[in-house]
Amino acid sequence: MFYCNFKSSKEKKSFYQNKKLEMLNFIKDSLETKIASVTASIEVLENQIERDK
C-alpha cells in the first residue's frame, strides 16, 4: 500500500480520500470510453440495417 508519514489523522484521511477519488475517476473514464464505443457500434449497426431494407 502507501507509506507516508502523516502529521495527523485528518491528513491521513484526506490522503486516502484523494487516492480513492483518483481511482474512481479512472474507473469512470474507462467506463465512459467503453460506453462511447458501444454506442458507436450500435449506430453503425442501425445504419447498416436501415440501408439494407
N, CA, C and O atoms as CSV, one atom per row, in Angstrom:
chain,resi,resn,atom,element,x,y,z
A,1,MET,N,N,0.856,-1.170,0.000
A,1,MET,CA,C,0.000,0.000,0.000
A,1,MET,C,C,0.904,1.235,0.000
A,1,MET,O,O,1.989,1.212,-0.581
A,2,PHE,N,N,0.475,2.268,0.624
A,2,PHE,CA,C,1.233,3.507,0.670
A,2,PHE,C,C,1.870,3.658,2.048
A,2,PHE,O,O,1.273,3.319,3.070
A,3,TYR,N,N,3.077,4.167,2.050
A,3,TYR,CA,C,3.684,4.511,3.323
A,3,TYR,C,C,3.983,5.996,3.301
A,3,TYR,O,O,4.809,6.470,2.521
A,4,CYS,N,N,3.313,6.707,4.152
A,4,CYS,CA,C,3.530,8.144,4.259
A,4,CYS,C,C,3.600,8.510,5.726
A,4,CYS,O,O,2.976,7.867,6.570
A,5,ASN,N,N,4.344,9.519,6.013
A,5,ASN,CA,C,4.466,9.985,7.385
A,5,ASN,C,C,3.467,11.118,7.592
A,5,ASN,O,O,3.763,12.277,7.303
A,6,PHE,N,N,2.290,10.777,8.092
A,6,PHE,CA,C,1.235,11.767,8.270
A,6,PHE,C,C,1.414,12.499,9.586
A,6,PHE,O,O,1.823,11.924,10.595
A,7,LYS,N,N,1.098,13.778,9.547
A,7,LYS,CA,C,1.200,14.583,10.761
A,7,LYS,C,C,-0.044,14.443,11.628
A,7,LYS,O,O,0.015,14.644,12.841
A,8,SER,N,N,-1.151,14.103,11.018
A,8,SER,CA,C,-2.390,13.971,11.775
A,8,SER,C,C,-3.302,12.950,11.108
A,8,SER,O,O,-3.107,12.584,9.949
A,9,SER,N,N,-4.286,12.502,11.848
A,9,SER,CA,C,-5.250,11.557,11.272
A,9,SER,C,C,-6.089,12.242,10.200
A,9,SER,O,O,-6.543,11.593,9.257
A,10,LYS,N,N,-6.298,13.550,10.337
A,10,LYS,CA,C,-7.041,14.297,9.319
A,10,LYS,C,C,-6.269,14.301,7.994
A,10,LYS,O,O,-6.858,14.155,6.924
A,11,GLU,N,N,-4.957,14.468,8.080
A,11,GLU,CA,C,-4.113,14.453,6.897
A,11,GLU,C,C,-4.132,13.066,6.247
A,11,GLU,O,O,-4.190,12.949,5.023
A,12,LYS,N,N,-4.084,12.036,7.064
A,12,LYS,CA,C,-4.135,10.663,6.560
A,12,LYS,C,C,-5.471,10.399,5.869
A,12,LYS,O,O,-5.502,9.825,4.780
A,13,LYS,N,N,-6.559,10.808,6.487
A,13,LYS,CA,C,-7.890,10.615,5.905
A,13,LYS,C,C,-7.986,11.340,4.565
A,13,LYS,O,O,-8.502,10.785,3.595
A,14,SER,N,N,-7.497,12.559,4.510
A,14,SER,CA,C,-7.539,13.351,3.283
A,14,SER,C,C,-6.738,12.678,2.171
A,14,SER,O,O,-7.170,12.641,1.019
A,15,PHE,N,N,-5.574,12.149,2.524
A,15,PHE,CA,C,-4.731,11.460,1.548
A,15,PHE,C,C,-5.476,10.282,0.934
A,15,PHE,O,O,-5.520,10.146,-0.289
A,16,TYR,N,N,-6.059,9.435,1.766
A,16,TYR,CA,C,-6.751,8.253,1.260
A,16,TYR,C,C,-8.037,8.600,0.508
A,16,TYR,O,O,-8.419,7.901,-0.431
A,17,GLN,N,N,-8.695,9.670,0.917
A,17,GLN,CA,C,-9.875,10.116,0.171
A,17,GLN,C,C,-9.477,10.575,-1.232
A,17,GLN,O,O,-10.173,10.284,-2.204
A,18,ASN,N,N,-8.372,11.283,-1.331
A,18,ASN,CA,C,-7.904,11.742,-2.643
A,18,ASN,C,C,-7.481,10.582,-3.528
A,18,ASN,O,O,-7.745,10.592,-4.730
A,19,LYS,N,N,-6.826,9.578,-2.946
A,19,LYS,CA,C,-6.446,8.392,-3.716
A,19,LYS,C,C,-7.685,7.655,-4.206
A,19,LYS,O,O,-7.721,7.190,-5.345
A,20,LYS,N,N,-8.697,7.546,-3.355
A,20,LYS,CA,C,-9.947,6.886,-3.747
A,20,LYS,C,C,-10.626,7.668,-4.870
A,20,LYS,O,O,-11.137,7.073,-5.819
A,21,LEU,N,N,-10.633,8.984,-4.768
A,21,LEU,CA,C,-11.226,9.831,-5.802
A,21,LEU,C,C,-10.508,9.647,-7.136
A,21,LEU,O,O,-11.152,9.559,-8.181
A,22,GLU,N,N,-9.182,9.590,-7.105
A,22,GLU,CA,C,-8.416,9.354,-8.331
A,22,GLU,C,C,-8.795,8.013,-8.961
A,22,GLU,O,O,-8.982,7.920,-10.174
A,23,MET,N,N,-8.905,6.985,-8.134
A,23,MET,CA,C,-9.240,5.655,-8.630
A,23,MET,C,C,-10.641,5.644,-9.240
A,23,MET,O,O,-10.841,5.082,-10.317
A,24,LEU,N,N,-11.605,6.255,-8.567
A,24,LEU,CA,C,-12.976,6.283,-9.072
A,24,LEU,C,C,-13.075,7.076,-10.371
A,24,LEU,O,O,-13.820,6.691,-11.272
A,25,ASN,N,N,-12.338,8.172,-10.480
A,25,ASN,CA,C,-12.334,8.945,-11.727
A,25,ASN,C,C,-11.719,8.141,-12.870
A,25,ASN,O,O,-12.171,8.230,-14.012
A,26,PHE,N,N,-10.690,7.359,-12.560
A,26,PHE,CA,C,-10.083,6.499,-13.574
A,26,PHE,C,C,-11.097,5.460,-14.064
A,26,PHE,O,O,-11.230,5.230,-15.266
A,27,ILE,N,N,-11.803,4.844,-13.132
A,27,ILE,CA,C,-12.823,3.844,-13.488
A,27,ILE,C,C,-13.922,4.487,-14.323
A,27,ILE,O,O,-14.366,3.917,-15.319
A,28,LYS,N,N,-14.357,5.671,-13.918
A,28,LYS,CA,C,-15.406,6.391,-14.642
A,28,LYS,C,C,-14.974,6.695,-16.074
A,28,LYS,O,O,-15.743,6.489,-17.013
A,29,ASP,N,N,-13.749,7.184,-16.240
A,29,ASP,CA,C,-13.233,7.486,-17.582
A,29,ASP,C,C,-13.192,6.230,-18.447
A,29,ASP,O,O,-13.539,6.266,-19.628
A,30,SER,N,N,-12.767,5.128,-17.853
A,30,SER,CA,C,-12.706,3.861,-18.587
A,30,SER,C,C,-14.098,3.424,-19.033
A,30,SER,O,O,-14.285,2.995,-20.172
A,31,LEU,N,N,-15.065,3.533,-18.141
A,31,LEU,CA,C,-16.434,3.139,-18.482
A,31,LEU,C,C,-17.030,4.053,-19.543
A,31,LEU,O,O,-17.745,3.587,-20.429
A,32,GLU,N,N,-16.746,5.344,-19.464
A,32,GLU,CA,C,-17.259,6.282,-20.466
A,32,GLU,C,C,-16.703,5.947,-21.845
A,32,GLU,O,O,-17.415,6.049,-22.844
A,33,THR,N,N,-15.437,5.548,-21.906
A,33,THR,CA,C,-14.828,5.158,-23.176
A,33,THR,C,C,-15.528,3.927,-23.742
A,33,THR,O,O,-15.820,3.859,-24.936
A,34,LYS,N,N,-15.793,2.962,-22.875
A,34,LYS,CA,C,-16.469,1.739,-23.320
A,34,LYS,C,C,-17.894,2.029,-23.781
A,34,LYS,O,O,-18.350,1.465,-24.776
A,35,ILE,N,N,-18.597,2.900,-23.071
A,35,ILE,CA,C,-19.967,3.266,-23.460
A,35,ILE,C,C,-19.958,3.953,-24.821
A,35,ILE,O,O,-20.814,3.676,-25.661
A,36,ALA,N,N,-18.994,4.848,-25.044
A,36,ALA,CA,C,-18.898,5.538,-26.334
A,36,ALA,C,C,-18.653,4.543,-27.459
A,36,ALA,O,O,-19.208,4.683,-28.549
A,37,SER,N,N,-17.836,3.554,-27.201
A,37,SER,CA,C,-17.548,2.533,-28.205
A,37,SER,C,C,-18.794,1.713,-28.533
A,37,SER,O,O,-19.084,1.461,-29.702
A,38,VAL,N,N,-19.519,1.303,-27.512
A,38,VAL,CA,C,-20.739,0.516,-27.723
A,38,VAL,C,C,-21.786,1.353,-28.448
A,38,VAL,O,O,-22.462,0.851,-29.345
A,39,THR,N,N,-21.925,2.607,-28.076
A,39,THR,CA,C,-22.885,3.499,-28.719
A,39,THR,C,C,-22.569,3.656,-30.205
A,39,THR,O,O,-23.466,3.612,-31.047
A,40,ALA,N,N,-21.293,3.838,-30.516
A,40,ALA,CA,C,-20.892,3.961,-31.920
A,40,ALA,C,C,-21.186,2.680,-32.687
A,40,ALA,O,O,-21.646,2.738,-33.827
A,41,SER,N,N,-20.930,1.531,-32.084
A,41,SER,CA,C,-21.210,0.252,-32.734
A,41,SER,C,C,-22.698,0.077,-32.993
A,41,SER,O,O,-23.089,-0.429,-34.045
A,42,ILE,N,N,-23.523,0.488,-32.049
A,42,ILE,CA,C,-24.980,0.405,-32.214
A,42,ILE,C,C,-25.416,1.286,-33.377
A,42,ILE,O,O,-26.223,0.868,-34.207
A,43,GLU,N,N,-24.888,2.498,-33.439
A,43,GLU,CA,C,-25.267,3.416,-34.518
A,43,GLU,C,C,-24.877,2.857,-35.885
A,43,GLU,O,O,-25.658,2.934,-36.833
A,44,VAL,N,N,-23.690,2.303,-35.986
A,44,VAL,CA,C,-23.247,1.730,-37.255
A,44,VAL,C,C,-24.161,0.568,-37.644
A,44,VAL,O,O,-24.578,0.469,-38.798
A,45,LEU,N,N,-24.468,-0.294,-36.705
A,45,LEU,CA,C,-25.331,-1.441,-36.988
A,45,LEU,C,C,-26.735,-0.996,-37.385
A,45,LEU,O,O,-27.324,-1.557,-38.309
A,46,GLU,N,N,-27.273,0.002,-36.699
A,46,GLU,CA,C,-28.597,0.515,-37.055
A,46,GLU,C,C,-28.589,1.100,-38.465
A,46,GLU,O,O,-29.535,0.907,-39.228
A,47,ASN,N,N,-27.515,1.817,-38.805
A,47,ASN,CA,C,-27.400,2.387,-40.155
A,47,ASN,C,C,-27.324,1.290,-41.205
A,47,ASN,O,O,-27.934,1.414,-42.267
A,48,GLN,N,N,-26.595,0.231,-40.932
A,48,GLN,CA,C,-26.481,-0.882,-41.861
A,48,GLN,C,C,-27.844,-1.566,-42.051
A,48,GLN,O,O,-28.222,-1.905,-43.172
A,49,ILE,N,N,-28.565,-1.763,-40.962
A,49,ILE,CA,C,-29.891,-2.385,-41.037
A,49,ILE,C,C,-30.837,-1.522,-41.856
A,49,ILE,O,O,-31.573,-2.026,-42.704
A,50,GLU,N,N,-30.814,-0.217,-41.598
A,50,GLU,CA,C,-31.690,0.705,-42.339
A,50,GLU,C,C,-31.325,0.732,-43.817
A,50,GLU,O,O,-32.214,0.757,-44.667
A,51,ARG,N,N,-30.051,0.729,-44.134
A,51,ARG,CA,C,-29.578,0.755,-45.509
A,51,ARG,C,C,-29.994,-0.507,-46.261
A,51,ARG,O,O,-30.318,-0.445,-47.447
A,52,ASP,N,N,-29.986,-1.640,-45.582
A,52,ASP,CA,C,-30.289,-2.924,-46.217
A,52,ASP,C,C,-31.777,-3.196,-46.387
A,52,ASP,O,O,-32.147,-4.206,-46.985
A,53,LYS,N,N,-32.636,-2.325,-45.879
A,53,LYS,CA,C,-34.090,-2.539,-46.014
A,53,LYS,C,C,-34.538,-2.327,-47.449
A,53,LYS,O,O,-35.724,-2.463,-47.751
